[in-house]
Amino acid sequence: MKYDNLIIDCNNLFWRSVVQFVKNYMADSDPSDKEFYSVAIEKTLSKILNLKREFGNKEYTIYIIHDNPFSKINERQAISENYKHARKSKDIPHVFYKTLEKFLEILKVYDNNFYIIGLEGCEADDLVPHVLNEVKGYSLLISADLDWARSITKTTHWFNFVNVYTIETFIKDYGFNPSENRIKMYKTIHGDSSDNIENAVPYLPKEMLLHIVNKYQDIPHLFLNLWQDDFIPKQWKIKIKDSEIQLKINYQLVDFMDIEVPFWKMLYKCVEDIAALKSWFNLLDISFETRMLDKKNIANRFFEKKKSKRYWY
């Protein structure tokens, strides 16, 4: 299926490119900052173009949502000091965030159909509903983050880099409807390793987890009715009750932020500027794309190729 709008989790996509680079090239060497910039940016641009070719229709628009390095960490650490501690403690190359900043600057002059979305203090998933409120037609959310599945509707689908999920296929694979409250309940109980949110009830059987997610609208609703629930055995009721504090902490951590900011304040309209792109690509030693080469150079290369073939024969 082709979509009118591709809504991309920039940090998530960029990190996937960097991880691949680290895995393939950095095992036995320590590349320069410039080499890191070049490969990470080139690979991420390539991924975006591949996504556009695979999923975008002829009148496509791409919204690239980014968050800043620690966005909600300080606010969330007021709830739990461990929130996203993993993001600080992982072996992240020191140039990662500087490279991401340069990548965003390149995107600003890359394509007239690109928009960059960002807001200080917010993570990308907080901004998804605000983008969807503004767009028309069919949209594809692109992120490995389960939080993005909260916005699946009949006209909005979610691609986690493996499968494209509609409401029906999500229910089939995950066992519950991808509404905001049910995903919040799932993450509250099951945890989220990417955000360093711990599993509040370890080893809870899957059928019990899905029962709770499908039956209860929030954590207060669960504890109000826990002892009357005939499906949950007594020993698990006790374990759930013993985990009440952690469950309440987790529930706050997985909530979206309330944002009262006009959409235009989080929106940047990109404008193609070939001269600026050439400067960036030259600076970072990235090969020029075809559209960045003038017609004369293209023609010269064509005739040189044709001439070489003639001499070959």
C-alpha positions, 0 to 999 in steps of 0.5 A: 500500500502507498501512503500520503504521509510518512511520519518517521521517528528520526532518532530511532531511524538514525540510531539504527543506521549508527548501530549498523555502522558500529557493528560493521566498521567500528569493531576493529577500528576507531573512525574519525568524527568525519568518517562517522558523520559521512557514513551515518548521514549517508546511510540514514538518507538512504533509508529515508529514500528507500522508505519513500520509494516503498511506501510513498505515493506520488504526492507524498509528504514526509514528516521527520519527528525528532527529540533532543538527546535527553528530552523528558529524562529530567522530568521523568527522573522526578518520578523514577531516577532510573528512567532512560538511564540506559540512554546515558549508560549505553556505549553511545559514540561521543559524536552521535548527537553532534552528527544528528544535529548536522543530519537535521541541518541537511534535511532542511535543504534536502527536499520540498516535501520534507517537514521537520517536527520537534519541540524542546523537552518533548520526545518524538512519540509525544508529537505524533498525535499533533502531526496526525491532527494536521494531515489528511489521507493515509499515513504510515508511522515508522518507528520500532517504538511500540508507543507509536502504535497507539495512533493506529487507526483505519487510515493510519498504520504502523511500520516497525521495520519488520511489519506494517500493522493495521488494527486487525494485524496488530490485534492478531500479533499482540493480542489486544487493540492498539488503543492508547490506554491498552498500550500504556497498560501493557508497557506499565506491567511488562516494562520497556527495556529501551526506556529502562522501565522495569518489568513490574510483575516478572514472569506474569503469564502472557494470558494473564497479562493480556487479560489485564490489558484487555479488561482494565482501563488503567491501574486504579481500575485494576486495583479497584477490582483485583480481588474480585477478578476470578481469572487471576489466581490468588498467588498472582493477585498477591504479587500484583498487589506487592508490585503496586508502587512500581506499577503506579510509577511505570504508569506515569512514565509511559504517559504522553506529555500534555502539549499546549503549543501551536503546531506551527511552532514545532514545524519546519518546512524544508526547502530544497537547496542544491548549492547548500546540499553540495556544500554539506556533501563536500564537507562530509565527503558524501558522494553527490546524488544524481540531482546534485550534478548539473546537466553538462556533467551528466551529459559528459559522463554519458558520452565518455561511457559511450565512447569507452564502449566504442573503443572496447569493441 
